[in-house]
């Protein structure tokens, strides 16, 4: 087996498994030298990454077009521009993030001070996904660098142009001794998982996520899993025609506007009351025509395998019969028309597995309040979207369902906000990142306690007696007045020696 790695000065080279181990060993040696820990190194690497993003913008547009057919505006909105914003945010707050955080202590601990000191974890491994191959590679890397780690990035082989771009450019812009890019397929990923890491960050499917978890357990390696699931959207009876239209536009954008439905946070299916389904369907058709008059502007299905997987979802006769819009396919161009289905069977694969494509099932309910029960009966999604003005329904969605995030009256915007964490729960993954949360994800928040020799509380030591028990009781109840009285003998303490 051979694999292509980069990170050595001078460019790409072919090497076997032993070569892979030596590349990772170089990253560990660099980390252990202390080089990556200082503010100057972290700042310089983030500035270099920002320079890469700005100088190679056209190249990034090209590789995203080659891999996924993304228009340059979509590529900038979802990946390139978002990464520039994220890198600038990290540079702005880096010194603050690195600073120790003072914490309060009980009065009885006086004179003691404590703080939480963030320290880098070590050498981290990042597995990215193919649907946002730049964003899902570099967004975690920003956090890993800001936190002072050495890092190895394994881009997805299903986005080969982007993978090659990262393999070529990262060693030219970033510290090649500390930041590595390793290309390859599943066999290379398996070899990487056999090695010891200080953190593994994985974005992908639950199936592969389980493999990553199993491998990580051998070395007790902490893992962040960014998975996915079936993200629902609840469409309530919005009174205003304008609100209905805005909601529909946001639903269409949240379903087909990001990598053509191939997004983990994209809307997977809609829940709506029966009587409003015809209205919603007509609104969706109109907005689709408005947004996508030319399908050439849309991203495409990533490859033949995923194209066939999506086609198979419609092979069930009952599912095919539920199509109310679209459904045409072009295998040569890996294109599937935006397709809407009305009440496909709930036990069909299209309603039990994440769609990750341009199909939108609409499930009707007698009452919109039934949506809460519907969601509770299913695995926890990455996001629940709710389009409603009903504050009671909003409260029930927040309090009675579980998900990585809840967004009301919009879709996808949460991904662009550095001030809120991004991540799943349960089947949709665990661990959070973006902004400061990325820094924390790749850091060990180490408590440091400093105490003086000035005051000693001898009642915490043996030999034990009842008075010491009473003193400890006062302390644990924060009853300092009672503690002082008992200590001075001004309060009766019944005790036995």
C-alpha positions in Angstrom: 0.0 0.0 0.0 1.2 3.5 -0.8 -0.2 6.8 0.2 0.4 10.4 -0.7 1.4 12.7 2.1 2.5 16.2 2.3 4.1 18.3 5.0 7.7 17.7 4.1 9.5 20.7 2.6 9.7 20.3 -1.1 6.3 18.9 -1.9 4.6 15.6 -2.3 6.2 12.2 -2.1 5.1 8.6 -2.1 5.7 6.6 1.0 4.5 3.5 2.8 3.1 2.9 6.2 6.4 3.5 7.9 6.7 6.8 6.1 3.3 7.7 7.4 4.4 7.0 10.9 7.5 9.1 10.4 5.4 12.1 9.2 3.2 11.8 12.3 6.3 11.4 14.5 7.7 14.6 13.1 4.5 16.4 14.1 4.8 15.0 17.6 8.5 15.9 17.9 7.6 19.5 16.9 4.8 19.7 19.4 7.0 18.3 22.2 9.6 20.9 21.4 7.2 23.5 22.6 7.2 25.3 19.3 3.4 25.4 18.9 2.6 26.5 22.4 3.5 30.2 22.2 1.2 33.1 21.1 3.6 34.1 18.3 3.5 30.8 16.6 -0.3 30.5 16.8 -0.8 34.0 15.5 1.7 33.6 12.7 0.0 30.3 11.5 -3.5 31.9 11.6 -2.2 34.9 9.6 -0.6 32.6 7.1 -3.9 30.6 6.8 -5.7 33.9 6.2 -3.2 34.8 3.5 -3.8 31.5 1.9 -7.6 32.0 1.9 -7.3 35.5 0.3 -4.5 34.8 -2.2 -5.9 31.5 -3.5 -9.6 32.4 -3.6 -9.9 31.7 -7.3 -8.2 28.4 -7.0 -10.6 27.4 -4.2 -13.6 28.4 -6.4 -12.2 26.2 -9.1 -11.7 23.0 -7.0 -15.1 23.4 -5.4 -16.6 23.7 -8.9 -14.6 20.6 -10.1 -15.6 18.5 -7.1 -19.2 19.5 -6.5 -20.2 22.0 -9.2 -20.6 24.8 -6.7 -21.2 28.3 -8.0 -18.5 30.8 -6.8 -21.1 32.7 -4.7 -22.2 29.5 -2.9 -18.6 28.5 -2.5 -17.7 31.9 -0.9 -20.8 32.1 1.3 -20.5 28.6 2.7 -16.8 27.9 2.7 -14.2 30.5 1.6 -15.8 33.6 3.1 -16.9 31.7 6.2 -13.3 30.6 6.7 -12.0 34.1 6.3 -14.5 35.3 8.9 -13.6 32.5 11.3 -9.9 33.0 11.0 -10.1 36.7 11.5 -12.3 36.1 14.6 -9.7 33.7 16.0 -6.9 36.2 15.4 -9.0 38.9 17.1 -9.6 36.9 20.3 -6.6 34.6 20.4 -4.8 36.4 23.2 -8.0 36.5 25.3 -8.7 32.8 24.6 -5.2 31.9 25.7 -5.4 33.9 29.0 -5.9 32.0 32.2 -9.5 32.3 33.5 -9.7 33.3 37.2 -12.4 31.4 39.2 -13.9 32.1 42.6 -13.3 29.9 45.6 -15.1 29.5 48.9 -14.1 31.9 51.7 -12.7 29.0 53.7 -10.0 28.5 51.1 -8.5 31.9 51.8 -5.7 32.7 51.0 -6.0 30.6 47.8 -6.3 31.6 44.2 -7.4 29.4 41.3 -7.5 29.7 37.6 -8.2 27.6 34.5 -5.3 27.5 32.1 -6.0 26.2 28.6 -3.3 23.9 27.4 -2.9 22.2 24.0 -3.8 18.6 23.8 -0.9 17.6 21.5 -1.0 16.0 18.1 -4.6 16.0 16.7 -6.1 14.2 13.7 -8.9 15.8 11.6 -11.0 13.8 9.2 -13.0 16.1 7.0 -16.0 15.4 4.8 -16.6 15.8 1.0 -19.7 18.0 1.0 -17.9 21.1 2.3 -14.4 19.9 1.7 -12.7 23.2 2.5 -14.8 24.4 5.3 -14.9 21.0 7.1 -11.1 20.7 6.8 -10.0 24.2 7.8 -12.6 25.2 10.3 -11.4 22.5 12.8 -7.8 23.3 11.9 -8.3 26.9 12.9 -9.3 25.7 16.4 -6.5 23.2 16.6 -3.9 25.8 15.6 -5.4 28.5 17.9 -5.2 26.0 20.8 -1.5 25.4 20.1 -1.6 21.8 18.7 0.3 20.1 16.0 -2.3 18.7 13.5 -2.7 16.1 10.8 -5.5 16.7 8.3 -7.0 13.9 6.3 -9.2 15.4 3.6 -11.9 13.4 1.9 -10.9 11.4 -1.1 -14.4 12.0 -2.5 -13.4 15.6 -3.2 -10.1 14.9 -5.0 -9.5 18.4 -6.4 -10.0 20.0 -3.0 -7.9 17.4 -1.3 -5.1 17.9 -3.8 -5.3 21.7 -3.3 -5.0 21.4 0.4 -2.2 18.9 0.0 -0.3 21.4 -2.2 -1.0 24.7 -0.5 -1.0 24.0 3.3 2.7 23.1 3.4 3.6 26.2 1.4 1.7 28.6 3.8 1.8 26.8 7.2 4.5 25.3 9.3 5.2 22.0 7.5 6.8 20.6 10.6 3.7 20.9 12.7 0.8 20.9 10.2 0.5 17.8 7.9 -1.9 16.9 5.2 -2.3 13.2 4.3 -4.3 12.1 1.3 -5.7 8.7 0.7 -8.8 6.5 0.9 -10.2 4.2 3.6 -7.1 2.1 3.9 -5.0 5.2 4.7 -7.7 6.3 7.2 -7.4 2.9 8.9 -3.7 3.2 9.2 -4.1 6.7 10.7 -6.5 5.3 13.2 -4.0 2.7 14.3 -1.7 5.4 15.5 -1.9 7.2 18.8 -3.4 10.7 18.8 -4.3 13.2 21.5 -7.6 14.1 19.9 -9.5 12.9 16.8 -12.0 15.2 15.1 -14.3 13.4 12.7 -17.0 14.7 10.3 -19.0 12.1 8.4 -21.6 9.4 8.8 -22.6 7.6 12.0 -21.4 4.3 10.4 -17.8 5.5 10.0 -18.1 7.5 13.3 -18.5 4.1 15.1 -15.4 2.8 13.5 -13.5 6.0 14.6 -14.8 5.5 18.2 -13.8 1.9 18.3 -10.2 2.7 17.1 -9.9 5.6 19.4 -10.9 3.5 22.4 -7.6 1.5 22.0 -5.6 4.5 23.1 -8.3 6.2 25.1 -8.2 9.0 22.6 -10.9 11.7 23.1 -13.1 12.1 20.0 -15.4 14.8 18.6 -18.0 13.3 16.2 -19.8 15.7 13.8 -22.4 13.4 12.2 -25.8 14.4 11.0 -29.2 12.8 10.9 -32.6 13.7 9.7 -33.1 17.4 10.5 -36.8 18.3 10.5 -38.5 21.6 9.8 -41.9 22.3 11.3 -44.1 24.6 9.2 -46.9 26.2 11.3 -49.8 28.3 10.1 -48.2 31.6 9.7 -50.9 34.3 9.3 -49.1 36.8 7.2 -48.7 36.1 3.4 -45.3 37.7 3.6 -44.2 35.5 6.5 -45.3 32.4 4.6 -43.2 33.5 1.6 -40.2 34.4 3.7 -40.4 31.0 5.5 -40.8 29.2 2.3 -37.7 30.9 0.8 -35.7 30.0 3.9 -36.9 26.4 3.7 -35.9 26.1 0.0 -32.5 27.7 0.8 -32.1 25.4 3.8 -32.9 22.3 1.7 -31.5 22.9 -1.7 -29.3 26.0 -1.3 -26.3 24.4 0.4 -24.5 21.8 -1.6 -27.9 20.9 -3.2 -29.2 19.1 -0.1 -26.0 17.4 0.7 -25.5 19.1 4.0 -25.7 17.6 7.5 -27.6 20.7 8.8 -29.9 20.9 5.7 -33.6 20.4 6.1 -34.3 16.6 5.7 -38.2 16.7 5.8 -41.1 19.0 6.6 -43.9 18.6 9.1 -47.1 20.5 8.4 -50.8 20.3 9.3 -52.9 18.5 6.6 -54.9 21.6 5.7 -51.9 23.7 5.0 -50.0 21.1 2.9 -51.5 22.2 -0.5 -50.6 25.9 0.3 -47.1 25.0 1.3 -46.6 22.8 -1.8 -47.5 25.6 -4.2 -45.3 28.0 -2.3 -42.4 25.6 -2.5 -42.8 25.1 -6.3 -42.9 28.9 -6.9 -39.8 29.6 -4.8 -37.9 26.7 -6.5 -38.6 28.3 -9.9 -37.6 31.7 -8.6 -34.3 30.5 -7.0 -33.2 28.0 -9.6 -34.4 29.1 -13.1 -31.2 27.5 -14.4 -30.2 24.2 -12.8 -26.7 24.7 -14.0 -26.2 27.2 -11.1 -26.8 24.4 -8.6 -24.2 22.1 -7.1 -24.4 18.5 -8.3 -24.5 15.0 -6.6 -20.9 14.3 -5.6 -20.4 11.0 -7.5 -22.1 8.0 -9.2 -22.3 6.0 -5.9 -24.3 8.7 -4.1 -26.4 9.3 -7.3 -27.4 5.6 -7.3 -28.0 5.6 -3.5 -30.4 8.5 -4.0 -32.1 6.8 -7.0 -32.6 3.7 -4.8 -34.6 5.7 -2.3 -37.3 6.1 -5.0 -37.4 2.5 -6.1 -40.0 1.7 -3.4 -43.3 1.9 -5.3 -45.1 3.6 -2.5 -42.3 6.2 -2.3 -42.4 6.8 -6.0 -46.1 7.2 -5.9 -45.8 10.0 -3.3 -43.8 12.3 -5.6 -45.7 15.5 -6.2 -43.0 17.6 -7.8 -39.8 16.8 -9.8 -38.2 13.4 -9.9 -36.4 13.6 -13.2 -32.7 12.4 -13.3 -29.7 12.8 -15.5 -27.1 10.1 -14.7 -24.5 11.6 -17.1 -24.6 14.9 -15.3 -25.2 13.4 -11.9 -28.2 15.6 -11.6 -31.5 15.0 -9.9 -34.3 17.5 -10.1 -35.5 19.0 -6.8 -38.1 16.5 -5.7 -41.0 16.9 -3.3 -42.8 13.9 -1.8 -46.1 14.0 0.1 -46.5 11.5 2.9 -44.1 8.7 1.8 -44.3 5.6 4.1 -42.7 6.4 7.4 -41.0 3.0 7.4 -39.4 3.5 4.0 -35.7 4.2 3.8 -36.3 7.8 2.7 -37.9 8.4 6.1 -35.6 6.3 8.3 -32.2 7.3 6.9 -30.6 10.7 6.3 -31.5 11.7 2.7 -28.4 13.8 2.0 -29.8 14.9 -1.4 -32.4 16.9 -3.2 -35.5 15.0 -2.0 -37.9 16.8 0.4 -40.6 14.6 2.0 -43.6 16.5 3.5 -45.3 14.7 6.4 -48.8 15.9 7.3 -50.2 15.9 10.8 -53.7 16.4 12.2 -52.4 19.2 14.5 -49.0 20.9 14.4 -48.6 20.2 18.1 -48.3 16.5 17.2 -44.9 17.4 15.7 -43.4 17.2 19.2 -44.5 13.6 19.7 -43.3 12.8 16.2 -39.8 14.1 16.9 -39.5 12.4 20.3 -40.1 9.0 18.7 -37.0 9.5 16.4 -33.2 9.7 16.9 -31.9 13.1 18.0 -31.1 15.3 14.9 -28.4 17.8 14.5 -30.9 20.6 14.2 -34.6 21.1 14.6 -36.1 24.0 12.6 -39.4 25.5 13.5 -41.3 28.1 11.4 -43.9 29.5 13.8 -45.1 32.4 15.9 -46.6 30.2 18.5 -44.6 30.8 21.7 -46.1 27.8 23.4 -45.1 25.5 20.5 -41.6 27.0 20.5 -41.3 26.3 24.3 -42.4 22.7 23.8 -39.9 22.1 21.0 -37.1 23.5 23.2 -38.1 21.7 26.4 -39.6 18.4 25.2 -37.3 17.4 22.3 -33.6 16.9 22.0 -31.3 18.1 19.3 -27.9 19.7 18.7 -29.5 23.0 18.0 -33.0 24.6 17.6 -33.5 27.4 15.1 -36.8 29.2 14.8 -37.9 31.0 11.6 -34.7 30.5 9.6 -32.3 27.7 8.5 -28.6 27.2 8.3 -27.7 30.6 9.9 -26.5 29.0 13.1 -23.5 27.6 11.3 -22.2 31.1 10.6 -22.3 32.3 14.2 -19.0 32.0 16.1 -20.7 32.9 19.4 -22.8 29.7 19.5 -21.5 26.2 19.6 -22.1 23.8 16.6 -22.4 20.1 17.3 -24.8 17.2 17.8 -26.2 15.1 20.5 -26.8 11.4 20.6 -27.1 9.9 17.1 -26.1 13.3 15.6 -22.7 13.3 17.3 -21.0 14.9 20.3 -18.5 17.7 20.9 -18.9 21.3 19.8 -16.8 23.8 17.8 -16.8 27.2 16.0 -15.2 30.3 17.5 -14.1 29.9 21.1 -15.8 26.5 21.2 -13.2 25.3 18.6 -10.4 26.5 20.8 -11.9 24.8 23.8 -12.5 21.6 21.8 -8.8 21.3 21.2 -7.7 22.4 24.6 -7.4 20.9 28.1 -8.9 23.3 30.5 -6.5 22.7 33.3 -7.3 24.0 36.8 -4.4 25.5 38.7 -4.7 26.2 42.4 -2.2 28.2 44.4 -2.4 28.2 48.2 -0.4 30.0 50.9 1.2 28.4 53.9 -0.2 31.2 56.1 -3.4 29.5 57.4 -3.8 25.9 58.2 -7.1 24.2 59.0 -6.1 21.2 61.1 -9.6 19.9 61.6 -9.4 18.3 58.1 -6.8 15.8 59.4 -7.1 12.8 61.7 -7.4 11.9 64.5 -11.2 12.4 64.1 -13.7 13.5 66.6 -17.2 14.9 66.6 -16.1 18.5 66.8 -14.2 18.2 63.6 -17.3 16.7 62.0 -19.3 19.7 63.1 -16.7 22.1 61.8 -16.7 20.3 58.4 -20.5 20.4 58.4 -20.5 24.2 58.8 -17.9 24.6 56.1 -19.8 22.4 53.6 -23.0 24.3 54.3 -21.2 27.7 53.8 -22.2 28.5 57.4 -19.1 30.5 58.2 -20.7 32.3 61.2 -21.5 29.0 62.8 -18.1 27.7 61.9 -16.3 30.6 63.6 -18.5 30.2 66.7 -17.8 26.5 66.9 -14.1 27.0 66.3 -13.8 29.6 69.1 -15.9 27.4 71.4 -18.7 30.0 71.5 -21.2 27.5 70.1 -21.8 24.2 71.8 -20.6 21.2 69.8 -21.5 17.9 71.2 -18.7 15.6 70.3 -17.1 12.3 71.2 -13.4 11.6 71.0 
